[in-house]
Amino acid sequence: KKEMNYEHVEYDDIIHRDHLMIALSKSTGLVYISGENKFGECGIGIKKRVETPTQVFFPGLAQQPEEKVTTISVGINHVLARTNQGSVYSWGCNKFGQCG
């Protein structure tokens, strides 16, 4: 886990819905998240409140540095992230198949 460093990265989108906050830097692809996290909507592998913005890691992107997250969409208790190469990642509540 890394804490958000507001001084060195410019964030293009700050998204807030209900009890969830997401910050996205389109230039770096970095995504930081905090919130209630009852359904795993923070995407960090645990269902526990996340008070300090924490970086979300995406499997496979470390091996492909040219691929970056560029778009985030927030649903009810789930999140979708799309990369510049068309990959889609999802996490959170999947009760009705909303995560794919």
Biopython code that builds the backbone (N, CA, C, O; Angstrom):
import numpy as np
from Bio.PDB.StructureBuilder import StructureBuilder

atoms = [
    (1, "LYS", "N", (0.833, -1.180, 0.000)),
    (1, "LYS", "CA", (0.000, 0.000, 0.000)),
    (1, "LYS", "C", (0.878, 1.242, 0.000)),
    (1, "LYS", "O", (1.896, 1.302, 0.689)),
    (2, "LYS", "N", (0.474, 2.215, -0.769)),
    (2, "LYS", "CA", (1.155, 3.501, -0.756)),
    (2, "LYS", "C", (0.143, 4.566, -0.384)),
    (2, "LYS", "O", (-1.024, 4.494, -0.770)),
    (3, "GLU", "N", (0.594, 5.544, 0.361)),
    (3, "GLU", "CA", (-0.284, 6.655, 0.668)),
    (3, "GLU", "C", (-0.247, 7.647, -0.481)),
    (3, "GLU", "O", (0.756, 7.757, -1.187)),
    (4, "MET", "N", (-1.336, 8.363, -0.664)),
    (4, "MET", "CA", (-1.426, 9.342, -1.742)),
    (4, "MET", "C", (-0.481, 10.498, -1.460)),
    (4, "MET", "O", (-0.474, 11.052, -0.361)),
    (5, "ASN", "N", (0.305, 10.853, -2.443)),
    (5, "ASN", "CA", (1.221, 11.969, -2.314)),
    (5, "ASN", "C", (0.675, 13.105, -3.172)),
    (5, "ASN", "O", (0.928, 13.142, -4.376)),
    (6, "TYR", "N", (-0.054, 14.010, -2.585)),
    (6, "TYR", "CA", (-0.705, 15.091, -3.303)),
    (6, "TYR", "C", (0.285, 16.088, -3.908)),
    (6, "TYR", "O", (-0.066, 16.813, -4.838)),
    (7, "GLU", "N", (1.501, 16.133, -3.400)),
    (7, "GLU", "CA", (2.449, 17.139, -3.846)),
    (7, "GLU", "C", (3.144, 16.806, -5.153)),
    (7, "GLU", "O", (3.605, 17.719, -5.838)),
    (8, "HIS", "N", (3.237, 15.531, -5.530)),
    (8, "HIS", "CA", (4.065, 15.169, -6.673)),
    (8, "HIS", "C", (3.299, 14.610, -7.867)),
    (8, "HIS", "O", (3.888, 14.409, -8.929)),
    (9, "VAL", "N", (2.018, 14.358, -7.720)),
    (9, "VAL", "CA", (1.234, 13.811, -8.827)),
    (9, "VAL", "C", (-0.004, 14.669, -9.018)),
    (9, "VAL", "O", (-0.691, 15.013, -8.056)),
    (10, "GLU", "N", (-0.281, 15.010, -10.267)),
    (10, "GLU", "CA", (-1.484, 15.772, -10.574)),
    (10, "GLU", "C", (-2.598, 14.792, -10.919)),
    (10, "GLU", "O", (-2.429, 13.934, -11.785)),
    (11, "TYR", "N", (-3.724, 14.919, -10.250)),
    (11, "TYR", "CA", (-4.852, 14.024, -10.473)),
    (11, "TYR", "C", (-5.876, 14.706, -11.360)),
    (11, "TYR", "O", (-6.291, 15.834, -11.093)),
    (12, "ASP", "N", (-6.283, 14.012, -12.418)),
    (12, "ASP", "CA", (-7.213, 14.565, -13.398)),
    (12, "ASP", "C", (-8.659, 14.432, -12.957)),
    (12, "ASP", "O", (-9.474, 15.320, -13.209)),
    (13, "ASP", "N", (-8.978, 13.338, -12.306)),
    (13, "ASP", "CA", (-10.349, 13.084, -11.881)),
    (13, "ASP", "C", (-10.384, 12.734, -10.404)),
    (13, "ASP", "O", (-9.599, 11.911, -9.932)),
    (14, "ILE", "N", (-11.283, 13.353, -9.690)),
    (14, "ILE", "CA", (-11.603, 12.982, -8.321)),
    (14, "ILE", "C", (-13.080, 12.604, -8.353)),
    (14, "ILE", "O", (-13.935, 13.435, -8.660)),
    (15, "ILE", "N", (-13.368, 11.364, -8.040)),
    (15, "ILE", "CA", (-14.730, 10.852, -8.131)),
    (15, "ILE", "C", (-15.204, 10.506, -6.728)),
    (15, "ILE", "O", (-14.496, 9.846, -5.967)),
    (16, "HIS", "N", (-16.396, 10.953, -6.398)),
    (16, "HIS", "CA", (-16.964, 10.672, -5.081)),
    (16, "HIS", "C", (-18.384, 10.169, -5.269)),
    (16, "HIS", "O", (-19.178, 10.777, -5.986)),
    (17, "ARG", "N", (-18.698, 9.061, -4.626)),
    (17, "ARG", "CA", (-20.062, 8.545, -4.641)),
    (17, "ARG", "C", (-20.326, 7.886, -3.299)),
    (17, "ARG", "O", (-19.561, 7.035, -2.845)),
    (18, "ASP", "N", (-21.406, 8.288, -2.684)),
    (18, "ASP", "CA", (-21.797, 7.755, -1.383)),
    (18, "ASP", "C", (-20.608, 7.748, -0.431)),
    (18, "ASP", "O", (-20.171, 8.811, 0.012)),
    (19, "HIS", "N", (-20.079, 6.578, -0.108)),
    (19, "HIS", "CA", (-18.988, 6.458, 0.865)),
    (19, "HIS", "C", (-17.690, 6.021, 0.192)),
    (19, "HIS", "O", (-16.956, 5.197, 0.737)),
    (20, "LEU", "N", (-17.403, 6.567, -0.993)),
    (20, "LEU", "CA", (-16.226, 6.156, -1.760)),
    (20, "LEU", "C", (-15.604, 7.363, -2.448)),
    (20, "LEU", "O", (-16.320, 8.198, -3.000)),
    (21, "MET", "N", (-14.261, 7.463, -2.419)),
    (21, "MET", "CA", (-13.537, 8.518, -3.115)),
    (21, "MET", "C", (-12.431, 7.877, -3.941)),
    (21, "MET", "O", (-11.684, 7.031, -3.448)),
    (22, "ILE", "N", (-12.333, 8.289, -5.211)),
    (22, "ILE", "CA", (-11.292, 7.770, -6.103)),
    (22, "ILE", "C", (-10.581, 8.951, -6.756)),
    (22, "ILE", "O", (-11.221, 9.905, -7.199)),
    (23, "ALA", "N", (-9.245, 8.879, -6.812)),
    (23, "ALA", "CA", (-8.442, 9.876, -7.512)),
    (23, "ALA", "C", (-7.692, 9.157, -8.630)),
    (23, "ALA", "O", (-7.080, 8.113, -8.404)),
    (24, "LEU", "N", (-7.743, 9.723, -9.843)),
    (24, "LEU", "CA", (-7.109, 9.126, -11.023)),
    (24, "LEU", "C", (-6.173, 10.129, -11.683)),
    (24, "LEU", "O", (-6.558, 11.266, -11.958)),
    (25, "SER", "N", (-4.942, 9.696, -11.932)),
    (25, "SER", "CA", (-4.001, 10.474, -12.728)),
    (25, "SER", "C", (-3.924, 9.810, -14.098)),
    (25, "SER", "O", (-3.389, 8.708, -14.223)),
    (26, "LYS", "N", (-4.454, 10.470, -15.126)),
    (26, "LYS", "CA", (-4.460, 9.877, -16.469)),
    (26, "LYS", "C", (-3.054, 9.774, -17.057)),
    (26, "LYS", "O", (-2.781, 8.870, -17.847)),
    (27, "SER", "N", (-2.169, 10.681, -16.684)),
    (27, "SER", "CA", (-0.818, 10.643, -17.245)),
    (27, "SER", "C", (-0.005, 9.467, -16.719)),
    (27, "SER", "O", (0.801, 8.889, -17.448)),
    (28, "THR", "N", (-0.216, 9.113, -15.452)),
    (28, "THR", "CA", (0.542, 8.003, -14.864)),
    (28, "THR", "C", (-0.274, 6.719, -14.756)),
    (28, "THR", "O", (0.290, 5.631, -14.634)),
    (29, "GLY", "N", (-1.606, 6.842, -14.800)),
    (29, "GLY", "CA", (-2.474, 5.685, -14.623)),
    (29, "GLY", "C", (-2.673, 5.299, -13.176)),
    (29, "GLY", "O", (-3.286, 4.270, -12.891)),
    (30, "LEU", "N", (-2.162, 6.109, -12.249)),
    (30, "LEU", "CA", (-2.299, 5.801, -10.825)),
    (30, "LEU", "C", (-3.725, 6.039, -10.354)),
    (30, "LEU", "O", (-4.354, 7.038, -10.701)),
    (31, "VAL", "N", (-4.222, 5.095, -9.553)),
    (31, "VAL", "CA", (-5.554, 5.195, -8.967)),
    (31, "VAL", "C", (-5.412, 5.038, -7.460)),
    (31, "VAL", "O", (-4.828, 4.068, -6.977)),
    (32, "TYR", "N", (-5.955, 6.008, -6.720)),
    (32, "TYR", "CA", (-5.989, 5.940, -5.266)),
    (32, "TYR", "C", (-7.439, 5.954, -4.828)),
    (32, "TYR", "O", (-8.280, 6.605, -5.448)),
    (33, "ILE", "N", (-7.728, 5.228, -3.751)),
    (33, "ILE", "CA", (-9.113, 5.061, -3.337)),
    (33, "ILE", "C", (-9.218, 5.016, -1.820)),
    (33, "ILE", "O", (-8.299, 4.562, -1.139)),
    (34, "SER", "N", (-10.335, 5.487, -1.299)),
    (34, "SER", "CA", (-10.648, 5.341, 0.120)),
    (34, "SER", "C", (-12.158, 5.276, 0.268)),
    (34, "SER", "O", (-12.898, 5.751, -0.594)),
    (35, "GLY", "N", (-12.609, 4.685, 1.368)),
    (35, "GLY", "CA", (-14.045, 4.626, 1.577)),
    (35, "GLY", "C", (-14.479, 3.538, 2.529)),
    (35, "GLY", "O", (-13.665, 2.880, 3.177)),
    (36, "GLU", "N", (-15.790, 3.368, 2.597)),
    (36, "GLU", "CA", (-16.410, 2.414, 3.521)),
    (36, "GLU", "C", (-15.965, 0.983, 3.235)),
    (36, "GLU", "O", (-15.586, 0.268, 4.162)),
    (37, "ASN", "N", (-16.001, 0.546, 1.978)),
    (37, "ASN", "CA", (-15.438, -0.733, 1.524)),
    (37, "ASN", "C", (-16.150, -1.978, 2.057)),
    (37, "ASN", "O", (-15.514, -3.020, 2.219)),
    (38, "LYS", "N", (-17.436, -1.894, 2.330)),
    (38, "LYS", "CA", (-18.180, -3.058, 2.839)),
    (38, "LYS", "C", (-18.259, -4.201, 1.836)),
    (38, "LYS", "O", (-18.387, -5.362, 2.223)),
    (39, "PHE", "N", (-18.183, -3.871, 0.540)),
    (39, "PHE", "CA", (-18.328, -4.882, -0.512)),
    (39, "PHE", "C", (-17.045, -5.067, -1.322)),
    (39, "PHE", "O", (-17.073, -5.659, -2.401)),
    (40, "GLY", "N", (-15.925, -4.564, -0.809)),
    (40, "GLY", "CA", (-14.668, -4.672, -1.539)),
    (40, "GLY", "C", (-14.522, -3.640, -2.638)),
    (40, "GLY", "O", (-13.684, -3.793, -3.527)),
    (41, "GLU", "N", (-15.333, -2.582, -2.589)),
    (41, "GLU", "CA", (-15.317, -1.578, -3.659)),
    (41, "GLU", "C", (-14.048, -0.737, -3.689)),
    (41, "GLU", "O", (-13.849, 0.042, -4.621)),
    (42, "CYS", "N", (-13.185, -0.880, -2.685)),
    (42, "CYS", "CA", (-11.897, -0.179, -2.727)),
    (42, "CYS", "C", (-10.847, -0.969, -3.514)),
    (42, "CYS", "O", (-9.784, -0.434, -3.828)),
    (43, "GLY", "N", (-11.128, -2.216, -3.831)),
    (43, "GLY", "CA", (-10.247, -2.981, -4.711)),
    (43, "GLY", "C", (-8.876, -3.296, -4.159)),
    (43, "GLY", "O", (-7.914, -3.416, -4.918)),
    (44, "ILE", "N", (-8.769, -3.432, -2.847)),
    (44, "ILE", "CA", (-7.448, -3.683, -2.255)),
    (44, "ILE", "C", (-7.360, -5.056, -1.590)),
    (44, "ILE", "O", (-6.404, -5.340, -0.869)),
    (45, "GLY", "N", (-8.356, -5.906, -1.832)),
    (45, "GLY", "CA", (-8.283, -7.282, -1.352)),
    (45, "GLY", "C", (-8.863, -7.545, 0.028)),
    (45, "GLY", "O", (-8.862, -8.687, 0.486)),
    (46, "ILE", "N", (-9.355, -6.517, 0.695)),
    (46, "ILE", "CA", (-9.977, -6.700, 2.001)),
    (46, "ILE", "C", (-11.284, -5.909, 2.046)),
    (46, "ILE", "O", (-11.465, -4.946, 1.302)),
    (47, "LYS", "N", (-12.182, -6.326, 2.918)),
    (47, "LYS", "CA", (-13.438, -5.606, 3.115)),
    (47, "LYS", "C", (-13.379, -4.924, 4.474)),
    (47, "LYS", "O", (-13.981, -5.380, 5.446)),
    (48, "LYS", "N", (-12.654, -3.844, 4.518)),
    (48, "LYS", "CA", (-12.430, -3.091, 5.746)),
    (48, "LYS", "C", (-12.335, -1.622, 5.367)),
    (48, "LYS", "O", (-11.766, -1.286, 4.328)),
    (49, "ARG", "N", (-12.877, -0.758, 6.184)),
    (49, "ARG", "CA", (-12.863, 0.683, 5.907)),
    (49, "ARG", "C", (-11.440, 1.149, 5.575)),
    (49, "ARG", "O", (-10.483, 0.791, 6.261)),
    (50, "VAL", "N", (-11.320, 1.940, 4.527)),
    (50, "VAL", "CA", (-10.035, 2.477, 4.087)),
    (50, "VAL", "C", (-10.090, 3.992, 4.282)),
    (50, "VAL", "O", (-10.718, 4.704, 3.498)),
    (51, "GLU", "N", (-9.430, 4.472, 5.330)),
    (51, "GLU", "CA", (-9.494, 5.897, 5.655)),
    (51, "GLU", "C", (-8.426, 6.718, 4.945)),
    (51, "GLU", "O", (-8.665, 7.877, 4.607)),
    (52, "THR", "N", (-7.274, 6.146, 4.718)),
    (52, "THR", "CA", (-6.186, 6.836, 4.018)),
    (52, "THR", "C", (-6.219, 6.418, 2.557)),
    (52, "THR", "O", (-6.218, 5.222, 2.269)),
    (53, "PRO", "N", (-6.248, 7.370, 1.620)),
    (53, "PRO", "CA", (-6.235, 6.978, 0.210)),
    (53, "PRO", "C", (-5.095, 5.991, -0.074)),
    (53, "PRO", "O", (-3.938, 6.235, 0.267)),
    (54, "THR", "N", (-5.456, 4.883, -0.703)),
    (54, "THR", "CA", (-4.539, 3.767, -0.933)),
    (54, "THR", "C", (-4.492, 3.436, -2.416)),
    (54, "THR", "O", (-5.524, 3.430, -3.088)),
    (55, "GLN", "N", (-3.308, 3.163, -2.925)),
    (55, "GLN", "CA", (-3.165, 2.869, -4.348)),
    (55, "GLN", "C", (-3.794, 1.521, -4.692)),
    (55, "GLN", "O", (-3.612, 0.531, -3.983)),
    (56, "VAL", "N", (-4.536, 1.509, -5.796)),
    (56, "VAL", "CA", (-5.105, 0.274, -6.330)),
    (56, "VAL", "C", (-4.112, -0.268, -7.352)),
    (56, "VAL", "O", (-3.678, 0.460, -8.246)),
    (57, "PHE", "N", (-3.751, -1.543, -7.225)),
    (57, "PHE", "CA", (-2.832, -2.183, -8.167)),
    (57, "PHE", "C", (-3.625, -3.072, -9.113)),
    (57, "PHE", "O", (-4.567, -3.745, -8.695)),
    (58, "PHE", "N", (-3.250, -3.075, -10.370)),
    (58, "PHE", "CA", (-3.953, -3.825, -11.398)),
    (58, "PHE", "C", (-3.069, -4.954, -11.909)),
    (58, "PHE", "O", (-1.965, -4.701, -12.390)),
    (59, "PRO", "N", (-3.542, -6.211, -11.812)),
    (59, "PRO", "CA", (-2.735, -7.341, -12.275)),
    (59, "PRO", "C", (-2.414, -7.200, -13.763)),
    (59, "PRO", "O", (-3.288, -6.886, -14.571)),
    (60, "GLY", "N", (-1.183, -7.431, -14.100)),
    (60, "GLY", "CA", (-0.785, -7.387, -15.505)),
    (60, "GLY", "C", (-0.272, -6.047, -15.980)),
    (60, "GLY", "O", (0.513, -6.005, -16.927)),
    (61, "LEU", "N", (-0.680, -4.949, -15.366)),
    (61, "LEU", "CA", (-0.237, -3.637, -15.846)),
    (61, "LEU", "C", (1.222, -3.363, -15.531)),
    (61, "LEU", "O", (1.861, -2.581, -16.235)),
    (62, "ALA", "N", (1.764, -3.977, -14.503)),
    (62, "ALA", "CA", (3.179, -3.773, -14.169)),
    (62, "ALA", "C", (4.086, -4.267, -15.296)),
    (62, "ALA", "O", (5.164, -3.715, -15.514)),
    (63, "GLN", "N", (3.650, -5.303, -16.012)),
    (63, "GLN", "CA", (4.443, -5.850, -17.116)),
    (63, "GLN", "C", (4.211, -5.088, -18.423)),
    (63, "GLN", "O", (4.908, -5.332, -19.407)),
    (64, "GLN", "N", (3.248, -4.174, -18.446)),
    (64, "GLN", "CA", (2.933, -3.410, -19.649)),
    (64, "GLN", "C", (2.903, -1.920, -19.310)),
    (64, "GLN", "O", (1.825, -1.344, -19.162)),
    (65, "PRO", "N", (4.067, -1.292, -19.187)),
    (65, "PRO", "CA", (4.116, 0.095, -18.730)),
    (65, "PRO", "C", (3.410, 1.085, -19.663)),
    (65, "PRO", "O", (3.061, 2.183, -19.231)),
    (66, "GLU", "N", (3.194, 0.722, -20.925)),
    (66, "GLU", "CA", (2.507, 1.631, -21.844)),
    (66, "GLU", "C", (0.991, 1.622, -21.640)),
    (66, "GLU", "O", (0.297, 2.513, -22.128)),
    (67, "GLU", "N", (0.477, 0.625, -20.927)),
    (67, "GLU", "CA", (-0.962, 0.552, -20.656)),
    (67, "GLU", "C", (-1.263, 1.204, -19.311)),
    (67, "GLU", "O", (-0.664, 0.858, -18.293)),
    (68, "LYS", "N", (-2.211, 2.165, -19.319)),
    (68, "LYS", "CA", (-2.531, 2.925, -18.119)),
    (68, "LYS", "C", (-4.032, 3.063, -17.965)),
    (68, "LYS", "O", (-4.761, 3.113, -18.956)),
    (69, "VAL", "N", (-4.495, 3.124, -16.725)),
    (69, "VAL", "CA", (-5.910, 3.392, -16.462)),
    (69, "VAL", "C", (-6.189, 4.842, -16.843)),
    (69, "VAL", "O", (-5.472, 5.751, -16.427)),
    (70, "THR", "N", (-7.249, 5.051, -17.646)),
    (70, "THR", "CA", (-7.590, 6.401, -18.100)),
    (70, "THR", "C", (-9.014, 6.813, -17.734)),
    (70, "THR", "O", (-9.349, 7.996, -17.775)),
    (71, "THR", "N", (-9.851, 5.837, -17.377)),
    (71, "THR", "CA", (-11.252, 6.134, -17.070)),
    (71, "THR", "C", (-11.710, 5.294, -15.882)),
    (71, "THR", "O", (-11.403, 4.105, -15.796)),
    (72, "ILE", "N", (-12.433, 5.913, -14.984)),
    (72, "ILE", "CA", (-13.024, 5.223, -13.834)),
    (72, "ILE", "C", (-14.523, 5.509, -13.826)),
    (72, "ILE", "O", (-14.950, 6.647, -14.025)),
    (73, "SER", "N", (-15.314, 4.465, -13.594)),
    (73, "SER", "CA", (-16.758, 4.615, -13.411)),
    (73, "SER", "C", (-17.134, 3.950, -12.101)),
    (73, "SER", "O", (-16.656, 2.862, -11.779)),
    (74, "VAL", "N", (-17.995, 4.615, -11.352)),
    (74, "VAL", "CA", (-18.404, 4.101, -10.058)),
    (74, "VAL", "C", (-19.885, 3.770, -10.096)),
    (74, "VAL", "O", (-20.717, 4.612, -10.435)),
    (75, "GLY", "N", (-20.200, 2.532, -9.742)),
    (75, "GLY", "CA", (-21.595, 2.112, -9.645)),
    (75, "GLY", "C", (-22.003, 2.033, -8.190)),
    (75, "GLY", "O", (-21.371, 2.633, -7.320)),
    (76, "ILE", "N", (-23.057, 1.294, -7.935)),
    (76, "ILE", "CA", (-23.498, 1.093, -6.560)),
    (76, "ILE", "C", (-22.677, -0.049, -5.985)),
    (76, "ILE", "O", (-22.909, -1.214, -6.310)),
    (77, "ASN", "N", (-21.724, 0.280, -5.135)),
    (77, "ASN", "CA", (-20.850, -0.682, -4.457)),
    (77, "ASN", "C", (-19.916, -1.440, -5.393)),
    (77, "ASN", "O", (-19.457, -2.526, -5.038)),
    (78, "HIS", "N", (-19.622, -0.910, -6.567)),
    (78, "HIS", "CA", (-18.623, -1.514, -7.448)),
    (78, "HIS", "C", (-17.973, -0.422, -8.294)),
    (78, "HIS", "O", (-18.510, 0.675, -8.448)),
    (79, "VAL", "N", (-16.793, -0.757, -8.839)),
    (79, "VAL", "CA", (-16.008, 0.199, -9.627)),
    (79, "VAL", "C", (-15.531, -0.482, -10.899)),
    (79, "VAL", "O", (-15.206, -1.670, -10.891)),
    (80, "LEU", "N", (-15.491, 0.272, -11.993)),
    (80, "LEU", "CA", (-14.943, -0.191, -13.268)),
    (80, "LEU", "C", (-13.814, 0.745, -13.670)),
    (80, "LEU", "O", (-13.938, 1.963, -13.541)),
    (81, "ALA", "N", (-12.714, 0.183, -14.157)),
    (81, "ALA", "CA", (-11.579, 0.972, -14.637)),
    (81, "ALA", "C", (-11.249, 0.517, -16.050)),
    (81, "ALA", "O", (-11.194, -0.683, -16.320)),
    (82, "ARG", "N", (-11.028, 1.469, -16.957)),
    (82, "ARG", "CA", (-10.692, 1.154, -18.349)),
    (82, "ARG", "C", (-9.322, 1.728, -18.655)),
    (82, "ARG", "O", (-8.986, 2.827, -18.214)),
    (83, "THR", "N", (-8.521, 0.969, -19.423)),
    (83, "THR", "CA", (-7.179, 1.430, -19.776)),
    (83, "THR", "C", (-7.177, 2.050, -21.168)),
    (83, "THR", "O", (-8.151, 1.946, -21.914)),
    (84, "ASN", "N", (-6.063, 2.697, -21.499)),
    (84, "ASN", "CA", (-5.891, 3.305, -22.812)),
    (84, "ASN", "C", (-5.835, 2.263, -23.929)),
    (84, "ASN", "O", (-5.911, 2.624, -25.104)),
    (85, "GLN", "N", (-5.704, 0.979, -23.589)),
    (85, "GLN", "CA", (-5.669, -0.074, -24.600)),
    (85, "GLN", "C", (-6.943, -0.918, -24.595)),
    (85, "GLN", "O", (-7.007, -1.957, -25.252)),
    (86, "GLY", "N", (-7.953, -0.467, -23.854)),
    (86, "GLY", "CA", (-9.254, -1.119, -23.889)),
    (86, "GLY", "C", (-9.497, -2.208, -22.866)),
    (86, "GLY", "O", (-10.579, -2.795, -22.853)),
    (87, "SER", "N", (-8.531, -2.502, -22.007)),
    (87, "SER", "CA", (-8.758, -3.490, -20.946)),
    (87, "SER", "C", (-9.702, -2.889, -19.912)),
    (87, "SER", "O", (-9.675, -1.684, -19.663)),
    (88, "VAL", "N", (-10.533, -3.731, -19.315)),
    (88, "VAL", "CA", (-11.462, -3.285, -18.280)),
    (88, "VAL", "C", (-11.237, -4.114, -17.025)),
    (88, "VAL", "O", (-11.168, -5.342, -17.079)),
    (89, "TYR", "N", (-11.126, -3.434, -15.905)),
    (89, "TYR", "CA", (-10.980, -4.075, -14.599)),
    (89, "TYR", "C", (-12.207, -3.701, -13.774)),
    (89, "TYR", "O", (-12.722, -2.590, -13.892)),
    (90, "SER", "N", (-12.670, -4.622, -12.943)),
    (90, "SER", "CA", (-13.822, -4.335, -12.089)),
    (90, "SER", "C", (-13.621, -4.974, -10.727)),
    (90, "SER", "O", (-12.921, -5.978, -10.595)),
    (91, "TRP", "N", (-14.248, -4.376, -9.710)),
    (91, "TRP", "CA", (-14.174, -4.929, -8.370)),
    (91, "TRP", "C", (-15.334, -4.391, -7.540)),
    (91, "TRP", "O", (-15.960, -3.388, -7.883)),
    (92, "GLY", "N", (-15.599, -5.089, -6.440)),
    (92, "GLY", "CA", (-16.680, -4.700, -5.542)),
    (92, "GLY", "C", (-17.803, -5.710, -5.557)),
    (92, "GLY", "O", (-17.586, -6.879, -5.874)),
    (93, "CYS", "N", (-19.007, -5.269, -5.217)),
    (93, "CYS", "CA", (-20.173, -6.142, -5.147)),
    (93, "CYS", "C", (-20.546, -6.633, -6.546)),
    (93, "CYS", "O", (-20.704, -5.840, -7.473)),
    (94, "ASN", "N", (-20.682, -7.941, -6.680)),
    (94, "ASN", "CA", (-21.021, -8.544, -7.970)),
    (94, "ASN", "C", (-22.297, -9.382, -7.853)),
    (94, "ASN", "O", (-22.466, -10.372, -8.565)),
    (95, "LYS", "N", (-23.183, -8.978, -6.957)),
    (95, "LYS", "CA", (-24.409, -9.743, -6.677)),
    (95, "LYS", "C", (-25.246, -10.001, -7.914)),
    (95, "LYS", "O", (-25.856, -11.063, -8.031)),
    (96, "PHE", "N", (-25.288, -9.054, -8.839)),
    (96, "PHE", "CA", (-26.098, -9.194, -10.045)),
    (96, "PHE", "C", (-25.242, -9.290, -11.314)),
    (96, "PHE", "O", (-25.742, -9.054, -12.414)),
    (97, "GLY", "N", (-23.962, -9.633, -11.169)),
    (97, "GLY", "CA", (-23.059, -9.771, -12.314)),
    (97, "GLY", "C", (-22.560, -8.444, -12.862)),
    (97, "GLY", "O", (-22.051, -8.399, -13.982)),
    (98, "GLN", "N", (-22.691, -7.368, -12.105)),
    (98, "GLN", "CA", (-22.304, -6.062, -12.593)),
    (98, "GLN", "C", (-20.798, -5.883, -12.787)),
    (98, "GLN", "O", (-20.365, -4.938, -13.446)),
    (99, "CYS", "N", (-20.006, -6.780, -12.218)),
    (99, "CYS", "CA", (-18.556, -6.698, -12.395)),
    (99, "CYS", "C", (-18.067, -7.519, -13.589)),
    (99, "CYS", "O", (-16.872, -7.551, -13.880)),
    (100, "GLY", "N", (-18.972, -8.162, -14.255)),
    (100, "GLY", "CA", (-18.596, -8.886, -15.469)),
    (100, "GLY", "C", (-18.462, -10.353, -15.363)),
    (100, "GLY", "O", (-18.148, -11.017, -16.351)),
]
sb = StructureBuilder()
sb.init_structure("model")
sb.init_model(0)
sb.init_chain("A")
sb.init_seg("    ")
for serial, (resi, resn, name, xyz) in enumerate(atoms, 1):
    if name == "N":
        sb.init_residue(resn, " ", resi, " ")
    sb.init_atom(name, np.array(xyz, "f"), 0.0, 1.0, " ", f" {name:<3s}", serial, name[0])
structure = sb.get_structure()
